[in-house]
Amino acid sequence: MPSLIINEIYRTISGEGSSAGRTCTIVRLTGCNLRCTWCDTAYAYNEGRGMTVDEVLAEVQRLDGKLVLVTGGEPLAQDATPELLERLCDAGCEVFVETNGSLDIGGLDRRVVRCVDIKCPGSGQGDSLRRSNLDCLRATDEIKFILADRVDYEFARELIESGDLSSCRTIFMTPASGLLEASELAGWILADNLNVRLGLQIHKYIWPEAERGV
Ligand code: SF4
C-alpha cells in the first residue's frame, strides 16, 4: 500500500539555499496546505502517484543521489515524510527538507537540514508561521524569506531583529521572481547592514523557460 504521494523525482542543480549550485536529487511530494499568490509549483497541489518509502529510496539510489532535497508542495503535510527523511539519512544521503513553516518541524531526524520558508504578507499567507517552530531551530537549519516588496522586507527584518531566529546561522532573503529586483533588495540589505544572505533562485537563470522539473 503506497504511503506517499509523489509528484516527481529527478536529478538537477540545486537552485536555492546553502546547497545552491550543487548536483542533487529532488523528491517533490504532492499537496500543500497553503496557497501562496506567487507559487511556482501549483502543479504539485494534486498531481502525483502513490509510492512506498522503499520505492522512493530505490528511485533515489537508482539516480545515484547523495544530496537529496525533499520538497513540495508541502512535504510535511504527508504523515510518512518523517520516516522517508530518516530512511534517506540511514542510506547515507545528505538530506534537506524544504517546508513552509506552518507545520511542526520538531520531530524530524536531527541529521536533516530543515529549510523553513517563512511566508511574508505578499504571499497572502503571512500569518501561517507556526511560532513554536522557532523555539526548536538549530544552527544547521536555514530560514528563507521570499520577498515581493518593501512591506515583505520590513516584515522579515522585524522578525530577524526580534532575535527569534538567532539560533539559526543561515537566513536568506530572496526576491520573488518578477515582483522584486535583486538589485533593489541588495540595496535595502546594504542600507540596513543586515546579516543575511541574498539568495537568488539560480535554476531560473539556468532554465528560464522551464515551468517544472528543474
Ligand atoms: S507553500 Fe510552497 S507549494 Fe505551498 S502554495 Fe506556498 S509556494 Fe506553493
Residues whose N, C-alpha, C, O or C-beta is under 5 A from the ligand:
A	BS01	SF4	C32 L34 R35 C36 C39 T41 G72 G73 E74 N100
